[in-house]
Amino acid sequence: MRTEIVINVGIHETRIAILEDGQVMEILVERPEHERMVGNIYKGVVRSVMP
């Protein structure tokens, strides 16, 4: 399964989409007049997953 995060930042809002295998699983929309929903975003590669 391939997971991607797509971010679009505009003047009035920030849109974040989470895709799995090219299919949208979740969309977040953040506007400056509202409290932030998300924190920092980091890009990385997972090399190992521990149980």
mmCIF entry with sequence, helices, sheets and N, C-alpha, C, O atoms, coordinates in Angstrom:
data_MODEL
# 
_entry.id   MODEL 
# 
_entity.id                         1 
_entity.type                       polymer 
_entity.pdbx_number_of_molecules   1 
# 
_entity_poly.entity_id                      1 
_entity_poly.type                           'polypeptide(L)' 
_entity_poly.nstd_linkage                   no 
_entity_poly.nstd_monomer                   no 
_entity_poly.pdbx_seq_one_letter_code       MRTEIVINVGIHETRIAILEDGQVMEILVERPEHERMVGNIYKGVVRSVMP 
_entity_poly.pdbx_seq_one_letter_code_can   MRTEIVINVGIHETRIAILEDGQVMEILVERPEHERMVGNIYKGVVRSVMP 
_entity_poly.pdbx_strand_id                 A 
# 
loop_
_entity_poly_seq.entity_id 
_entity_poly_seq.num 
_entity_poly_seq.mon_id 
_entity_poly_seq.hetero 
1 1  MET n 
1 2  ARG n 
1 3  THR n 
1 4  GLU n 
1 5  ILE n 
1 6  VAL n 
1 7  ILE n 
1 8  ASN n 
1 9  VAL n 
1 10 GLY n 
1 11 ILE n 
1 12 HIS n 
1 13 GLU n 
1 14 THR n 
1 15 ARG n 
1 16 ILE n 
1 17 ALA n 
1 18 ILE n 
1 19 LEU n 
1 20 GLU n 
1 21 ASP n 
1 22 GLY n 
1 23 GLN n 
1 24 VAL n 
1 25 MET n 
1 26 GLU n 
1 27 ILE n 
1 28 LEU n 
1 29 VAL n 
1 30 GLU n 
1 31 ARG n 
1 32 PRO n 
1 33 GLU n 
1 34 HIS n 
1 35 GLU n 
1 36 ARG n 
1 37 MET n 
1 38 VAL n 
1 39 GLY n 
1 40 ASN n 
1 41 ILE n 
1 42 TYR n 
1 43 LYS n 
1 44 GLY n 
1 45 VAL n 
1 46 VAL n 
1 47 ARG n 
1 48 SER n 
1 49 VAL n 
1 50 MET n 
1 51 PRO n 
# 
_struct_asym.id          A 
_struct_asym.entity_id   1 
# 
_struct_sheet.id               AA1 
_struct_sheet.type             ? 
_struct_sheet.number_strands   3 
_struct_sheet.details          ? 
# 
loop_
_struct_sheet_order.sheet_id 
_struct_sheet_order.range_id_1 
_struct_sheet_order.range_id_2 
_struct_sheet_order.offset 
_struct_sheet_order.sense 
AA1 1 2 ? anti-parallel 
AA1 2 3 ? anti-parallel 
# 
loop_
_struct_sheet_range.sheet_id 
_struct_sheet_range.id 
_struct_sheet_range.beg_label_comp_id 
_struct_sheet_range.beg_label_asym_id 
_struct_sheet_range.beg_label_seq_id 
_struct_sheet_range.pdbx_beg_PDB_ins_code 
_struct_sheet_range.end_label_comp_id 
_struct_sheet_range.end_label_asym_id 
_struct_sheet_range.end_label_seq_id 
_struct_sheet_range.pdbx_end_PDB_ins_code 
_struct_sheet_range.beg_auth_comp_id 
_struct_sheet_range.beg_auth_asym_id 
_struct_sheet_range.beg_auth_seq_id 
_struct_sheet_range.end_auth_comp_id 
_struct_sheet_range.end_auth_asym_id 
_struct_sheet_range.end_auth_seq_id 
AA1 1 THR A 3  ? VAL A 9  ? THR A 3  VAL A 9  
AA1 2 THR A 14 ? GLU A 20 ? THR A 14 GLU A 20 
AA1 3 GLN A 23 ? GLU A 30 ? GLN A 23 GLU A 30 
# 
loop_
_atom_site.group_PDB 
_atom_site.id 
_atom_site.type_symbol 
_atom_site.label_atom_id 
_atom_site.label_alt_id 
_atom_site.label_comp_id 
_atom_site.label_asym_id 
_atom_site.label_entity_id 
_atom_site.label_seq_id 
_atom_site.pdbx_PDB_ins_code 
_atom_site.Cartn_x 
_atom_site.Cartn_y 
_atom_site.Cartn_z 
_atom_site.occupancy 
_atom_site.B_iso_or_equiv 
_atom_site.pdbx_formal_charge 
_atom_site.auth_seq_id 
_atom_site.auth_comp_id 
_atom_site.auth_asym_id 
_atom_site.auth_atom_id 
_atom_site.pdbx_PDB_model_num 
ATOM 1   N N  . MET A 1 1  ? 0.849   -1.168 0.000  1.00 0.00 ? 1  MET A N  1 
ATOM 2   C CA . MET A 1 1  ? 0.000   0.000  0.000  1.00 0.00 ? 1  MET A CA 1 
ATOM 3   C C  . MET A 1 1  ? 0.903   1.242  0.000  1.00 0.00 ? 1  MET A C  1 
ATOM 4   O O  . MET A 1 1  ? 1.823   1.344  0.811  1.00 0.00 ? 1  MET A O  1 
ATOM 5   N N  . ARG A 1 2  ? 0.640   2.158  -0.891 1.00 0.00 ? 2  ARG A N  1 
ATOM 6   C CA . ARG A 1 2  ? 1.398   3.408  -0.988 1.00 0.00 ? 2  ARG A CA 1 
ATOM 7   C C  . ARG A 1 2  ? 0.542   4.537  -0.435 1.00 0.00 ? 2  ARG A C  1 
ATOM 8   O O  . ARG A 1 2  ? -0.596  4.726  -0.864 1.00 0.00 ? 2  ARG A O  1 
ATOM 9   N N  . THR A 1 3  ? 1.089   5.289  0.520  1.00 0.00 ? 3  THR A N  1 
ATOM 10  C CA . THR A 1 3  ? 0.382   6.413  1.127  1.00 0.00 ? 3  THR A CA 1 
ATOM 11  C C  . THR A 1 3  ? 1.074   7.703  0.732  1.00 0.00 ? 3  THR A C  1 
ATOM 12  O O  . THR A 1 3  ? 2.297   7.817  0.820  1.00 0.00 ? 3  THR A O  1 
ATOM 13  N N  . GLU A 1 4  ? 0.277   8.684  0.290  1.00 0.00 ? 4  GLU A N  1 
ATOM 14  C CA . GLU A 1 4  ? 0.798   9.988  -0.103 1.00 0.00 ? 4  GLU A CA 1 
ATOM 15  C C  . GLU A 1 4  ? 0.054   11.079 0.651  1.00 0.00 ? 4  GLU A C  1 
ATOM 16  O O  . GLU A 1 4  ? -1.117  10.918 0.995  1.00 0.00 ? 4  GLU A O  1 
ATOM 17  N N  . ILE A 1 5  ? 0.738   12.189 0.906  1.00 0.00 ? 5  ILE A N  1 
ATOM 18  C CA . ILE A 1 5  ? 0.114   13.377 1.483  1.00 0.00 ? 5  ILE A CA 1 
ATOM 19  C C  . ILE A 1 5  ? 0.267   14.493 0.464  1.00 0.00 ? 5  ILE A C  1 
ATOM 20  O O  . ILE A 1 5  ? 1.383   14.811 0.054  1.00 0.00 ? 5  ILE A O  1 
ATOM 21  N N  . VAL A 1 6  ? -0.848  15.093 0.050  1.00 0.00 ? 6  VAL A N  1 
ATOM 22  C CA . VAL A 1 6  ? -0.836  16.188 -0.919 1.00 0.00 ? 6  VAL A CA 1 
ATOM 23  C C  . VAL A 1 6  ? -1.301  17.442 -0.199 1.00 0.00 ? 6  VAL A C  1 
ATOM 24  O O  . VAL A 1 6  ? -2.354  17.445 0.439  1.00 0.00 ? 6  VAL A O  1 
ATOM 25  N N  . ILE A 1 7  ? -0.510  18.517 -0.304 1.00 0.00 ? 7  ILE A N  1 
ATOM 26  C CA . ILE A 1 7  ? -0.814  19.764 0.402  1.00 0.00 ? 7  ILE A CA 1 
ATOM 27  C C  . ILE A 1 7  ? -0.949  20.888 -0.606 1.00 0.00 ? 7  ILE A C  1 
ATOM 28  O O  . ILE A 1 7  ? -0.097  21.053 -1.479 1.00 0.00 ? 7  ILE A O  1 
ATOM 29  N N  . ASN A 1 8  ? -2.028  21.667 -0.486 1.00 0.00 ? 8  ASN A N  1 
ATOM 30  C CA . ASN A 1 8  ? -2.253  22.839 -1.321 1.00 0.00 ? 8  ASN A CA 1 
ATOM 31  C C  . ASN A 1 8  ? -2.484  24.022 -0.399 1.00 0.00 ? 8  ASN A C  1 
ATOM 32  O O  . ASN A 1 8  ? -3.427  24.023 0.392  1.00 0.00 ? 8  ASN A O  1 
ATOM 33  N N  . VAL A 1 9  ? -1.619  25.040 -0.500 1.00 0.00 ? 9  VAL A N  1 
ATOM 34  C CA . VAL A 1 9  ? -1.719  26.216 0.366  1.00 0.00 ? 9  VAL A CA 1 
ATOM 35  C C  . VAL A 1 9  ? -2.150  27.406 -0.474 1.00 0.00 ? 9  VAL A C  1 
ATOM 36  O O  . VAL A 1 9  ? -1.492  27.764 -1.451 1.00 0.00 ? 9  VAL A O  1 
ATOM 37  N N  . GLY A 1 10 ? -3.263  28.015 -0.082 1.00 0.00 ? 10 GLY A N  1 
ATOM 38  C CA . GLY A 1 10 ? -3.753  29.213 -0.743 1.00 0.00 ? 10 GLY A CA 1 
ATOM 39  C C  . GLY A 1 10 ? -3.784  30.373 0.233  1.00 0.00 ? 10 GLY A C  1 
ATOM 40  O O  . GLY A 1 10 ? -3.391  30.229 1.391  1.00 0.00 ? 10 GLY A O  1 
ATOM 41  N N  . ILE A 1 11 ? -4.246  31.515 -0.228 1.00 0.00 ? 11 ILE A N  1 
ATOM 42  C CA . ILE A 1 11 ? -4.317  32.707 0.618  1.00 0.00 ? 11 ILE A CA 1 
ATOM 43  C C  . ILE A 1 11 ? -5.310  32.511 1.759  1.00 0.00 ? 11 ILE A C  1 
ATOM 44  O O  . ILE A 1 11 ? -5.042  32.914 2.891  1.00 0.00 ? 11 ILE A O  1 
ATOM 45  N N  . HIS A 1 12 ? -6.449  31.899 1.469  1.00 0.00 ? 12 HIS A N  1 
ATOM 46  C CA . HIS A 1 12 ? -7.529  31.810 2.452  1.00 0.00 ? 12 HIS A CA 1 
ATOM 47  C C  . HIS A 1 12 ? -7.654  30.458 3.145  1.00 0.00 ? 12 HIS A C  1 
ATOM 48  O O  . HIS A 1 12 ? -8.369  30.341 4.140  1.00 0.00 ? 12 HIS A O  1 
ATOM 49  N N  . GLU A 1 13 ? -6.966  29.432 2.632  1.00 0.00 ? 13 GLU A N  1 
ATOM 50  C CA . GLU A 1 13 ? -7.068  28.135 3.285  1.00 0.00 ? 13 GLU A CA 1 
ATOM 51  C C  . GLU A 1 13 ? -5.930  27.208 2.860  1.00 0.00 ? 13 GLU A C  1 
ATOM 52  O O  . GLU A 1 13 ? -5.289  27.402 1.827  1.00 0.00 ? 13 GLU A O  1 
ATOM 53  N N  . THR A 1 14 ? -5.707  26.198 3.692  1.00 0.00 ? 14 THR A N  1 
ATOM 54  C CA . THR A 1 14 ? -4.741  25.138 3.399  1.00 0.00 ? 14 THR A CA 1 
ATOM 55  C C  . THR A 1 14 ? -5.523  23.838 3.304  1.00 0.00 ? 14 THR A C  1 
ATOM 56  O O  . THR A 1 14 ? -6.324  23.517 4.182  1.00 0.00 ? 14 THR A O  1 
ATOM 57  N N  . ARG A 1 15 ? -5.282  23.087 2.226  1.00 0.00 ? 15 ARG A N  1 
ATOM 58  C CA . ARG A 1 15 ? -5.983  21.822 2.023  1.00 0.00 ? 15 ARG A CA 1 
ATOM 59  C C  . ARG A 1 15 ? -4.963  20.689 2.029  1.00 0.00 ? 15 ARG A C  1 
ATOM 60  O O  . ARG A 1 15 ? -3.922  20.767 1.377  1.00 0.00 ? 15 ARG A O  1 
ATOM 61  N N  . ILE A 1 16 ? -5.281  19.639 2.776  1.00 0.00 ? 16 ILE A N  1 
ATOM 62  C CA . ILE A 1 16 ? -4.399  18.480 2.881  1.00 0.00 ? 16 ILE A CA 1 
ATOM 63  C C  . ILE A 1 16 ? -5.216  17.238 2.539  1.00 0.00 ? 16 ILE A C  1 
ATOM 64  O O  . ILE A 1 16 ? -6.288  17.020 3.104  1.00 0.00 ? 16 ILE A O  1 
ATOM 65  N N  . ALA A 1 17 ? -4.710  16.429 1.619  1.00 0.00 ? 17 ALA A N  1 
ATOM 66  C CA . ALA A 1 17 ? -5.375  15.180 1.246  1.00 0.00 ? 17 ALA A CA 1 
ATOM 67  C C  . ALA A 1 17 ? -4.436  14.019 1.544  1.00 0.00 ? 17 ALA A C  1 
ATOM 68  O O  . ALA A 1 17 ? -3.239  14.087 1.261  1.00 0.00 ? 17 ALA A O  1 
ATOM 69  N N  . ILE A 1 18 ? -4.984  12.964 2.113  1.00 0.00 ? 18 ILE A N  1 
ATOM 70  C CA . ILE A 1 18 ? -4.223  11.741 2.362  1.00 0.00 ? 18 ILE A CA 1 
ATOM 71  C C  . ILE A 1 18 ? -4.749  10.686 1.397  1.00 0.00 ? 18 ILE A C  1 
ATOM 72  O O  . ILE A 1 18 ? -5.936  10.359 1.397  1.00 0.00 ? 18 ILE A O  1 
ATOM 73  N N  . LEU A 1 19 ? -3.840  10.159 0.570  1.00 0.00 ? 19 LEU A N  1 
ATOM 74  C CA . LEU A 1 19 ? -4.210  9.180  -0.443 1.00 0.00 ? 19 LEU A CA 1 
ATOM 75  C C  . LEU A 1 19 ? -3.548  7.842  -0.148 1.00 0.00 ? 19 LEU A C  1 
ATOM 76  O O  . LEU A 1 19 ? -2.393  7.786  0.274  1.00 0.00 ? 19 LEU A O  1 
ATOM 77  N N  . GLU A 1 20 ? -4.289  6.774  -0.375 1.00 0.00 ? 20 GLU A N  1 
ATOM 78  C CA . GLU A 1 20 ? -3.745  5.422  -0.282 1.00 0.00 ? 20 GLU A CA 1 
ATOM 79  C C  . GLU A 1 20 ? -3.965  4.751  -1.626 1.00 0.00 ? 20 GLU A C  1 
ATOM 80  O O  . GLU A 1 20 ? -5.101  4.614  -2.081 1.00 0.00 ? 20 GLU A O  1 
ATOM 81  N N  . ASP A 1 21 ? -2.881  4.334  -2.258 1.00 0.00 ? 21 ASP A N  1 
ATOM 82  C CA . ASP A 1 21 ? -2.928  3.738  -3.599 1.00 0.00 ? 21 ASP A CA 1 
ATOM 83  C C  . ASP A 1 21 ? -3.678  4.634  -4.582 1.00 0.00 ? 21 ASP A C  1 
ATOM 84  O O  . ASP A 1 21 ? -4.426  4.139  -5.425 1.00 0.00 ? 21 ASP A O  1 
ATOM 85  N N  . GLY A 1 22 ? -3.480  5.952  -4.478 1.00 0.00 ? 22 GLY A N  1 
ATOM 86  C CA . GLY A 1 22 ? -4.088  6.910  -5.396 1.00 0.00 ? 22 GLY A CA 1 
ATOM 87  C C  . GLY A 1 22 ? -5.524  7.271  -5.083 1.00 0.00 ? 22 GLY A C  1 
ATOM 88  O O  . GLY A 1 22 ? -6.115  8.076  -5.803 1.00 0.00 ? 22 GLY A O  1 
ATOM 89  N N  . GLN A 1 23 ? -6.107  6.709  -4.042 1.00 0.00 ? 23 GLN A N  1 
ATOM 90  C CA . GLN A 1 23 ? -7.497  6.982  -3.678 1.00 0.00 ? 23 GLN A CA 1 
ATOM 91  C C  . GLN A 1 23 ? -7.533  7.862  -2.433 1.00 0.00 ? 23 GLN A C  1 
ATOM 92  O O  . GLN A 1 23 ? -6.838  7.591  -1.454 1.00 0.00 ? 23 GLN A O  1 
ATOM 93  N N  . VAL A 1 24 ? -8.350  8.924  -2.474 1.00 0.00 ? 24 VAL A N  1 
ATOM 94  C CA . VAL A 1 24 ? -8.445  9.854  -1.347 1.00 0.00 ? 24 VAL A CA 1 
ATOM 95  C C  . VAL A 1 24 ? -9.098  9.160  -0.160 1.00 0.00 ? 24 VAL A C  1 
ATOM 96  O O  . VAL A 1 24 ? -10.204 8.628  -0.263 1.00 0.00 ? 24 VAL A O  1 
ATOM 97  N N  . MET A 1 25 ? -8.383  9.174  0.989  1.00 0.00 ? 25 MET A N  1 
ATOM 98  C CA . MET A 1 25 ? -8.902  8.561  2.204  1.00 0.00 ? 25 MET A CA 1 
ATOM 99  C C  . MET A 1 25 ? -9.372  9.612  3.202  1.00 0.00 ? 25 MET A C  1 
ATOM 100 O O  . MET A 1 25 ? -10.280 9.364  3.995  1.00 0.00 ? 25 MET A O  1 
ATOM 101 N N  . GLU A 1 26 ? -8.745  10.795 3.156  1.00 0.00 ? 26 GLU A N  1 
ATOM 102 C CA . GLU A 1 26 ? -9.077  11.840 4.125  1.00 0.00 ? 26 GLU A CA 1 
ATOM 103 C C  . GLU A 1 26 ? -8.712  13.198 3.534  1.00 0.00 ? 26 GLU A C  1 
ATOM 104 O O  . GLU A 1 26 ? -7.704  13.329 2.840  1.00 0.00 ? 26 GLU A O  1 
ATOM 105 N N  . ILE A 1 27 ? -9.538  14.210 3.811  1.00 0.00 ? 27 ILE A N  1 
ATOM 106 C CA . ILE A 1 27 ? -9.261  15.586 3.394  1.00 0.00 ? 27 ILE A CA 1 
ATOM 107 C C  . ILE A 1 27 ? -9.402  16.485 4.609  1.00 0.00 ? 27 ILE A C  1 
ATOM 108 O O  . ILE A 1 27 ? -10.384 16.399 5.346  1.00 0.00 ? 27 ILE A O  1 
ATOM 109 N N  . LEU A 1 28 ? -8.414  17.352 4.814  1.00 0.00 ? 28 LEU A N  1 
ATOM 110 C CA . LEU A 1 28 ? -8.444  18.334 5.899  1.00 0.00 ? 28 LEU A CA 1 
ATOM 111 C C  . LEU A 1 28 ? -8.377  19.723 5.281  1.00 0.00 ? 28 LEU A C  1 
ATOM 112 O O  . LEU A 1 28 ? -7.554  19.969 4.399  1.00 0.00 ? 28 LEU A O  1 
ATOM 113 N N  . VAL A 1 29 ? -9.233  20.631 5.732  1.00 0.00 ? 29 VAL A N  1 
ATOM 114 C CA . VAL A 1 29 ? -9.222  22.014 5.262  1.00 0.00 ? 29 VAL A CA 1 
ATOM 115 C C  . VAL A 1 29 ? -9.040  22.905 6.476  1.00 0.00 ? 29 VAL A C  1 
ATOM 116 O O  . VAL A 1 29 ? -9.778  22.797 7.455  1.00 0.00 ? 29 VAL A O  1 
ATOM 117 N N  . GLU A 1 30 ? -8.051  23.785 6.405  1.00 0.00 ? 30 GLU A N  1 
ATOM 118 C CA . GLU A 1 30 ? -7.729  24.672 7.527  1.00 0.00 ? 30 GLU A CA 1 
ATOM 119 C C  . GLU A 1 30 ? -7.806  26.113 7.048  1.00 0.00 ? 30 GLU A C  1 
ATOM 120 O O  . GLU A 1 30 ? -7.206  26.474 6.036  1.00 0.00 ? 30 GLU A O  1 
ATOM 121 N N  . ARG A 1 31 ? -8.546  26.929 7.778  1.00 0.00 ? 31 ARG A N  1 
ATOM 122 C CA . ARG A 1 31 ? -8.668  28.351 7.451  1.00 0.00 ? 31 ARG A CA 1 
ATOM 123 C C  . ARG A 1 31 ? -8.037  29.170 8.569  1.00 0.00 ? 31 ARG A C  1 
ATOM 124 O O  . ARG A 1 31 ? -8.103  28.777 9.733  1.00 0.00 ? 31 ARG A O  1 
ATOM 125 N N  . PRO A 1 32 ? -7.419  30.316 8.227  1.00 0.00 ? 32 PRO A N  1 
ATOM 126 C CA . PRO A 1 32 ? -6.708  31.119 9.232  1.00 0.00 ? 32 PRO A CA 1 
ATOM 127 C C  . PRO A 1 32 ? -7.586  31.587 10.392 1.00 0.00 ? 32 PRO A C  1 
ATOM 128 O O  . PRO A 1 32 ? -7.081  31.761 11.501 1.00 0.00 ? 32 PRO A O  1 
ATOM 129 N N  . GLU A 1 33 ? -8.867  31.795 10.172 1.00 0.00 ? 33 GLU A N  1 
ATOM 130 C CA . GLU A 1 33 ? -9.735  32.295 11.239 1.00 0.00 ? 33 GLU A CA 1 
ATOM 131 C C  . GLU A 1 33 ? -10.092 31.221 12.269 1.00 0.00 ? 33 GLU A C  1 
ATOM 132 O O  . GLU A 1 33 ? -10.678 31.532 13.306 1.00 0.00 ? 33 GLU A O  1 
ATOM 133 N N  . HIS A 1 34 ? -9.747  29.968 11.996 1.00 0.00 ? 34 HIS A N  1 
ATOM 134 C CA . HIS A 1 34 ? -10.018 28.868 12.919 1.00 0.00 ? 34 HIS A CA 1 
ATOM 135 C C  . HIS A 1 34 ? -8.715  28.376 13.540 1.00 0.00 ? 34 HIS A C  1 
ATOM 136 O O  . HIS A 1 34 ? -7.632  28.595 12.999 1.00 0.00 ? 34 HIS A O  1 
ATOM 137 N N  . GLU A 1 35 ? -8.838  27.713 14.678 1.00 0.00 ? 35 GLU A N  1 
ATOM 138 C CA . GLU A 1 35 ? -7.663  27.144 15.342 1.00 0.00 ? 35 GLU A CA 1 
ATOM 139 C C  . GLU A 1 35 ? -7.055  26.044 14.473 1.00 0.00 ? 35 GLU A C  1 
ATOM 140 O O  . GLU A 1 35 ? -7.773  25.322 13.781 1.00 0.00 ? 35 GLU A O  1 
ATOM 141 N N  . ARG A 1 36 ? -5.737  25.922 14.513 1.00 0.00 ? 36 ARG A N  1 
ATOM 142 C CA . ARG A 1 36 ? -5.040  24.931 13.683 1.00 0.00 ? 36 ARG A CA 1 
ATOM 143 C C  . ARG A 1 36 ? -5.446  23.503 14.049 1.00 0.00 ? 36 ARG A C  1 
ATOM 144 O O  . ARG A 1 36 ? -5.560  23.168 15.228 1.00 0.00 ? 36 ARG A O  1 
ATOM 145 N N  . MET A 1 37 ? -5.663  22.663 13.033 1.00 0.00 ? 37 MET A N  1 
ATOM 146 C CA . MET A 1 37 ? -6.025  21.265 13.245 1.00 0.00 ? 37 MET A CA 1 
ATOM 147 C C  . MET A 1 37 ? -4.799  20.366 13.268 1.00 0.00 ? 37 MET A C  1 
ATOM 148 O O  . MET A 1 37 ? -4.807  19.315 13.910 1.00 0.00 ? 37 MET A O  1 
ATOM 149 N N  . VAL A 1 38 ? -3.748  20.774 12.570 1.00 0.00 ? 38 VAL A N  1 
ATOM 150 C CA . VAL A 1 38 ? -2.571  19.913 12.439 1.00 0.00 ? 38 VAL A CA 1 
ATOM 151 C C  . VAL A 1 38 ? -1.330  20.636 12.926 1.00 0.00 ? 38 VAL A C  1 
ATOM 152 O O  . VAL A 1 38 ? -1.317  21.859 13.064 1.00 0.00 ? 38 VAL A O  1 
ATOM 153 N N  . GLY A 1 39 ? -0.306  19.872 13.179 1.00 0.00 ? 39 GLY A N  1 
ATOM 154 C CA . GLY A 1 39 ? 0.974   20.447 13.605 1.00 0.00 ? 39 GLY A CA 1 
ATOM 155 C C  . GLY A 1 39 ? 1.963   20.438 12.459 1.00 0.00 ? 39 GLY A C  1 
ATOM 156 O O  . GLY A 1 39 ? 1.597   20.660 11.305 1.00 0.00 ? 39 GLY A O  1 
ATOM 157 N N  . ASN A 1 40 ? 3.203   20.184 12.780 1.00 0.00 ? 40 ASN A N  1 
ATOM 158 C CA . ASN A 1 40 ? 4.256   20.154 11.770 1.00 0.00 ? 40 ASN A CA 1 
ATOM 159 C C  . ASN A 1 40 ? 4.117   18.921 10.892 1.00 0.00 ? 40 ASN A C  1 
ATOM 160 O O  . ASN A 1 40 ? 3.608   17.887 11.327 1.00 0.00 ? 40 ASN A O  1 
ATOM 161 N N  . ILE A 1 41 ? 4.572   19.042 9.663  1.00 0.00 ? 41 ILE A N  1 
ATOM 162 C CA . ILE A 1 41 ? 4.555   17.923 8.724  1.00 0.00 ? 41 ILE A CA 1 
ATOM 163 C C  . ILE A 1 41 ? 6.000   17.601 8.371  1.00 0.00 ? 41 ILE A C  1 
ATOM 164 O O  . ILE A 1 41 ? 6.770   18.488 8.004  1.00 0.00 ? 41 ILE A O  1 
ATOM 165 N N  . TYR A 1 42 ? 6.361   16.332 8.484  1.00 0.00 ? 42 TYR A N  1 
ATOM 166 C CA . TYR A 1 42 ? 7.712   15.885 8.183  1.00 0.00 ? 42 TYR A CA 1 
ATOM 167 C C  . TYR A 1 42 ? 7.650   14.846 7.078  1.00 0.00 ? 42 TYR A C  1 
ATOM 168 O O  . TYR A 1 42 ? 6.750   14.006 7.051  1.00 0.00 ? 42 TYR A O  1 
ATOM 169 N N  . LYS A 1 43 ? 8.612   14.909 6.167  1.00 0.00 ? 43 LYS A N  1 
ATOM 170 C CA . LYS A 1 43 ? 8.688   13.929 5.092  1.00 0.00 ? 43 LYS A CA 1 
ATOM 171 C C  . LYS A 1 43 ? 9.812   12.957 5.422  1.00 0.00 ? 43 LYS A C  1 
ATOM 172 O O  . LYS A 1 43 ? 10.910  13.366 5.799  1.00 0.00 ? 43 LYS A O  1 
ATOM 173 N N  . GLY A 1 44 ? 9.529   11.673 5.277  1.00 0.00 ? 44 GLY A N  1 
ATOM 174 C CA . GLY A 1 44 ? 10.553  10.685 5.571  1.00 0.00 ? 44 GLY A CA 1 
ATOM 175 C C  . GLY A 1 44 ? 10.222  9.354  4.917  1.00 0.00 ? 44 GLY A C  1 
ATOM 176 O O  . GLY A 1 44 ? 9.186   9.201  4.271  1.00 0.00 ? 44 GLY A O  1 
ATOM 177 N N  . VAL A 1 45 ? 11.105  8.413  5.092  1.00 0.00 ? 45 VAL A N  1 
ATOM 178 C CA . VAL A 1 45 ? 10.926  7.066  4.558  1.00 0.00 ? 45 VAL A CA 1 
ATOM 179 C C  . VAL A 1 45 ? 10.949  6.091  5.724  1.00 0.00 ? 45 VAL A C  1 
ATOM 180 O O  . VAL A 1 45 ? 11.868  6.120  6.542  1.00 0.00 ? 45 VAL A O  1 
ATOM 181 N N  . VAL A 1 46 ? 9.939   5.224  5.803  1.00 0.00 ? 46 VAL A N  1 
ATOM 182 C CA . VAL A 1 46 ? 9.886   4.202  6.851  1.00 0.00 ? 46 VAL A CA 1 
ATOM 183 C C  . VAL A 1 46 ? 10.720  3.020  6.384  1.00 0.00 ? 46 VAL A C  1 
ATOM 184 O O  . VAL A 1 46 ? 10.439  2.429  5.341  1.00 0.00 ? 46 VAL A O  1 
ATOM 185 N N  . ARG A 1 47 ? 11.736  2.679  7.150  1.00 0.00 ? 47 ARG A N  1 
ATOM 186 C CA . ARG A 1 47 ? 12.614  1.560  6.790  1.00 0.00 ? 47 ARG A CA 1 
ATOM 187 C C  . ARG A 1 47 ? 12.228  0.276  7.511  1.00 0.00 ? 47 ARG A C  1 
ATOM 188 O O  . ARG A 1 47 ? 12.478  -0.819 7.008  1.00 0.00 ? 47 ARG A O  1 
ATOM 189 N N  . SER A 1 48 ? 11.619  0.407  8.687  1.00 0.00 ? 48 SER A N  1 
ATOM 190 C CA . SER A 1 48 ? 11.271  -0.772 9.468  1.00 0.00 ? 48 SER A CA 1 
ATOM 191 C C  . SER A 1 48 ? 10.114  -0.427 10.396 1.00 0.00 ? 48 SER A C  1 
ATOM 192 O O  . SER A 1 48 ? 10.067  0.665  10.962 1.00 0.00 ? 48 SER A O  1 
ATOM 193 N N  . VAL A 1 49 ? 9.187   -1.359 10.548 1.00 0.00 ? 49 VAL A N  1 
ATOM 194 C CA . VAL A 1 49 ? 8.060   -1.186 11.462 1.00 0.00 ? 49 VAL A CA 1 
ATOM 195 C C  . VAL A 1 49 ? 8.183   -2.250 12.541 1.00 0.00 ? 49 VAL A C  1 
ATOM 196 O O  . VAL A 1 49 ? 8.228   -3.444 12.244 1.00 0.00 ? 49 VAL A O  1 
ATOM 197 N N  . MET A 1 50 ? 8.236   -1.813 13.788 1.00 0.00 ? 50 MET A N  1 
ATOM 198 C CA . MET A 1 50 ? 8.390   -2.736 14.911 1.00 0.00 ? 50 MET A CA 1 
ATOM 199 C C  . MET A 1 50 ? 7.009   -3.117 15.448 1.00 0.00 ? 50 MET A C  1 
ATOM 200 O O  . MET A 1 50 ? 6.102   -2.285 15.442 1.00 0.00 ? 50 MET A O  1 
ATOM 201 N N  . PRO A 1 51 ? 6.829   -4.364 15.914 1.00 0.00 ? 51 PRO A N  1 
ATOM 202 C CA . PRO A 1 51 ? 5.522   -4.774 16.458 1.00 0.00 ? 51 PRO A CA 1 
ATOM 203 C C  . PRO A 1 51 ? 5.221   -4.120 17.790 1.00 0.00 ? 51 PRO A C  1 
ATOM 204 O O  . PRO A 1 51 ? 4.165   -4.363 18.373 1.00 0.00 ? 51 PRO A O  1 
# 
